[in-house]
Amino acid sequence: MSTPDTPFLPHGGYRKLRSYKVAEAVYDATVVFCRRFYAQDRRMSDQMVQAARSGVRNISEGSGAAATSRKSEMKLTNVARASLSDELLRDYETFLRQNGLRVWPKESREALAMRARLAQDHAPGLPPGLPGVVRLRGLFGLAGFVEKAAPELAANAMLCAVNQAAYLLKRQLESQGETFVESGGFTEKLYGARSQARRSDRSDGSDPSDRSEQPRCPKCGQPMLRRTARTGPRAGQAFWGCSGYPDRRGALPAGATARLEA
């Protein structure tokens, strides 16, 4: 997290994001799904697990990168979204198609009920199921459901969860873009902090009553400001410092006047 007195942008806190929670549940459940249905296909299993892992890890990496780069944050968020929606989602659709199973239409009764369950960490108040019937009891129960449910139910549950994560990341990416347009990025904040420090240094170290006698900097000709040394062997002593400090470091003794222009 950032603080008002630092140039770093707000960052961290990704574990509280709904997108992260859903992506993490998808990752855990994908590992279970692949162990169950792709135990003999190591390559397919590795590809699906890696896509699910990319969705989670790029969210956390993007959150950390936000401290110094909105561009990196948005890029990593988009990588997470693409890994889930353009890769993992298609793998689950392929599983259903190649096994002659039904892909639930988006607005079907089954899909709507599954999305409603996944929208909650824990789905309370569900009546007991029939013997041998596996029920999804919220997002945090996704991996357990996938481990025991019929193949069509398990794969369609994963489709619903991946779609939710991808949708949340799309909204997150849009929000990041709006924030960047409104507030700028790290470079702008760093410049603003430096400009404020310069103004503070000049106002704290100069004496406006002495401006009628301001000498010119012997190095660049700019007006000089009366300051007080803060450190070193001359700490506490007054001197004339170039108004272009810190880019210009010309200095004169406190007794110098405009007649001492170089």
C-alpha positions in Angstrom: 0.0 0.0 0.0 1.1 3.6 -0.7 1.3 6.5 1.8 0.8 10.2 1.1 4.5 11.0 1.7 5.9 8.5 -0.8 5.7 8.5 -4.6 4.7 4.8 -4.8 1.3 4.0 -6.3 -1.3 2.0 -4.4 -0.4 -1.7 -4.6 -0.7 -5.0 -2.9 -3.9 -6.3 -1.3 -4.6 -8.7 -4.2 -5.7 -11.5 -1.8 -8.9 -9.4 -1.1 -9.8 -9.2 -4.8 -12.7 -11.4 -5.9 -10.9 -12.1 -9.1 -8.0 -13.6 -7.2 -10.2 -15.7 -5.0 -12.1 -17.2 -8.0 -8.8 -17.7 -10.0 -7.2 -19.4 -7.1 -10.2 -21.8 -6.7 -10.0 -22.5 -10.5 -6.3 -23.3 -10.1 -6.9 -25.7 -7.2 -9.8 -27.4 -9.0 -8.0 -27.7 -12.3 -5.2 -29.7 -10.5 -7.9 -32.0 -9.2 -9.6 -32.2 -12.6 -6.4 -33.1 -14.4 -5.4 -35.7 -11.9 -8.8 -37.3 -12.3 -9.4 -37.1 -16.1 -6.0 -36.6 -17.6 -3.9 -38.9 -15.5 -2.5 -40.6 -18.6 -2.0 -37.4 -20.6 0.8 -35.7 -18.9 1.2 -33.0 -21.6 -2.5 -32.0 -21.6 -2.5 -32.0 -17.8 0.6 -29.8 -17.6 -0.8 -27.3 -20.1 -4.1 -26.9 -18.3 -2.5 -26.6 -14.9 0.0 -24.0 -16.2 -2.8 -21.9 -17.7 -4.7 -22.0 -14.4 -1.5 -21.1 -12.5 -0.8 -18.2 -14.8 -4.2 -16.8 -14.1 -3.4 -16.7 -10.3 0.2 -15.6 -10.4 -0.2 -12.8 -12.9 -2.8 -11.2 -10.6 -0.4 -11.2 -7.7 2.5 -10.1 -9.8 0.5 -7.3 -11.4 -0.6 -6.1 -7.9 3.1 -5.8 -6.9 4.1 -4.1 -10.1 1.5 -1.5 -9.6 3.8 0.3 -7.1 5.9 1.7 -9.9 4.1 0.9 -13.2 0.5 1.0 -14.0 1.4 -0.2 -17.5 3.0 -3.4 -16.0 0.0 -3.9 -13.8 -2.5 -3.7 -16.7 -0.3 -6.0 -18.9 -0.1 -8.7 -16.2 -3.8 -8.5 -15.5 -4.5 -9.0 -19.1 -2.1 -12.0 -19.3 -4.1 -13.5 -16.4 -7.4 -12.9 -18.2 -6.1 -14.3 -21.5 -4.6 -17.4 -19.8 -8.1 -18.2 -18.4 -10.5 -17.1 -21.1 -8.4 -17.8 -24.3 -6.7 -21.0 -23.1 -8.1 -22.8 -20.1 -11.7 -22.2 -21.0 -11.2 -23.8 -24.5 -9.5 -26.8 -22.9 -12.6 -27.5 -20.8 -14.9 -27.0 -23.8 -12.7 -29.5 -25.8 -12.9 -32.0 -23.0 -16.7 -31.9 -23.1 -16.9 -32.1 -26.9 -14.4 -34.9 -27.3 -16.2 -37.0 -24.7 -19.6 -36.4 -26.3 -20.8 -34.4 -23.3 -23.0 -31.3 -23.4 -21.7 -27.8 -23.0 -24.3 -25.9 -21.1 -25.7 -22.8 -22.8 -24.8 -19.6 -20.9 -28.4 -18.9 -19.9 -29.5 -22.5 -19.3 -31.1 -23.4 -16.0 -28.1 -25.5 -15.0 -25.5 -22.8 -15.8 -27.5 -20.1 -14.0 -27.8 -22.3 -10.9 -24.1 -23.2 -11.0 -23.0 -19.5 -11.4 -25.2 -18.6 -8.4 -23.5 -21.2 -6.3 -20.0 -20.0 -7.4 -20.9 -16.4 -6.6 -20.7 -17.3 -2.9 -17.7 -18.6 -1.0 -20.1 -21.0 0.9 -23.6 -21.6 -0.3 -25.7 -21.8 2.9 -29.1 -23.3 3.3 -28.9 -26.1 0.7 -31.1 -29.1 1.5 -29.5 -32.5 1.9 -28.9 -34.2 -1.4 -30.0 -37.7 -2.4 -27.6 -40.5 -1.5 -24.7 -40.6 -3.9 -25.5 -37.1 -5.3 -22.6 -34.6 -5.2 -23.6 -30.9 -4.7 -21.5 -27.8 -5.1 -21.6 -25.8 -1.9 -19.9 -22.6 -2.9 -16.7 -21.4 -4.6 -14.5 -22.9 -1.8 -16.1 -26.3 -2.4 -15.3 -26.3 -6.2 -12.2 -28.7 -6.0 -14.1 -31.2 -3.8 -17.1 -31.1 -6.2 -14.9 -31.6 -9.3 -13.2 -34.6 -7.6 -16.5 -36.5 -7.2 -19.1 -35.1 -9.7 -20.0 -36.7 -13.0 -17.7 -35.6 -15.9 -20.3 -33.3 -17.5 -21.1 -31.6 -14.2 -17.4 -31.2 -13.2 -16.4 -29.7 -16.6 -19.3 -27.4 -16.8 -18.7 -26.2 -13.3 -15.2 -25.4 -14.3 -16.5 -23.5 -17.4 -18.7 -21.4 -15.2 -15.9 -20.7 -12.7 -13.4 -19.8 -15.4 -15.9 -17.5 -17.1 -16.5 -15.7 -13.8 -12.8 -15.2 -13.2 -12.3 -13.9 -16.8 -15.2 -11.5 -16.4 -13.9 -10.1 -13.1 -10.4 -9.6 -14.6 -11.9 -7.8 -17.6 -13.7 -5.4 -15.2 -10.5 -5.1 -13.2 -8.5 -4.2 -16.3 -11.1 -1.5 -17.3 -10.9 0.0 -13.8 -7.1 0.1 -13.9 -7.2 1.9 -17.2 -9.7 4.5 -15.8 -7.5 5.0 -12.8 -4.4 5.6 -15.0 -6.3 8.1 -17.2 -7.6 10.0 -14.1 -4.5 9.9 -11.8 -1.5 9.1 -14.1 1.2 6.7 -13.2 4.4 6.4 -11.2 6.4 8.9 -13.4 3.8 11.6 -12.9 3.6 11.0 -9.1 7.4 10.9 -8.8 7.7 14.2 -10.7 5.0 15.8 -8.5 6.7 14.6 -5.3 10.0 16.0 -6.5 8.5 19.3 -7.5 6.8 19.6 -4.1 10.1 18.8 -2.3 11.8 21.6 -4.3 9.1 24.1 -3.4 9.2 23.1 0.2 13.0 23.4 0.2 12.9 26.9 -1.2 10.1 28.1 1.0 11.6 26.6 4.1 15.1 27.9 3.4 14.6 31.4 1.9 13.9 34.7 3.4 11.4 36.8 1.3 12.5 40.0 3.1 15.9 39.7 1.6 14.8 39.4 -2.1 15.6 43.1 -2.7 19.2 42.3 -2.1 19.3 39.0 -3.9 22.6 38.4 -5.7 22.8 36.4 -9.0 24.3 32.9 -9.1 27.9 33.1 -10.1 27.5 29.9 -12.1 24.3 30.5 -14.1 23.1 34.0 -13.4 19.8 33.0 -11.8 18.5 34.8 -8.7 19.7 33.3 -5.4 17.7 32.6 -2.3 18.8 33.0 1.3 19.0 29.6 3.0 20.3 28.0 6.1 22.7 25.1 6.0 21.1 22.0 7.6 24.1 19.7 7.7 27.9 19.8 7.6 30.5 22.0 9.3 28.4 25.1 8.5 25.1 23.8 9.9 22.9 26.6 11.1 24.7 29.3 9.2 23.0 31.4 6.5 24.1 31.5 2.9 22.9 32.3 -0.6 21.9 29.3 -2.7 20.9 29.2 -6.4 17.2 29.2 -7.0 17.8 26.4 -9.5 18.9 23.9 -6.8 19.3 21.0 -7.0 20.0 21.2 -10.8 22.3 24.1 -10.1 24.4 24.3 -6.9 25.9 27.8 -7.0 26.4 29.4 -3.5 27.7 32.6 -1.9 28.4 33.7 1.6 25.5 35.2 3.6 27.0 38.7 3.4 27.0 38.8 -0.4 24.5 41.2 -2.1 23.4 42.0 -5.6 26.7 43.8 -6.1 28.5 40.4 -6.0 26.8 39.2 -9.2 29.3 37.1 -11.2 
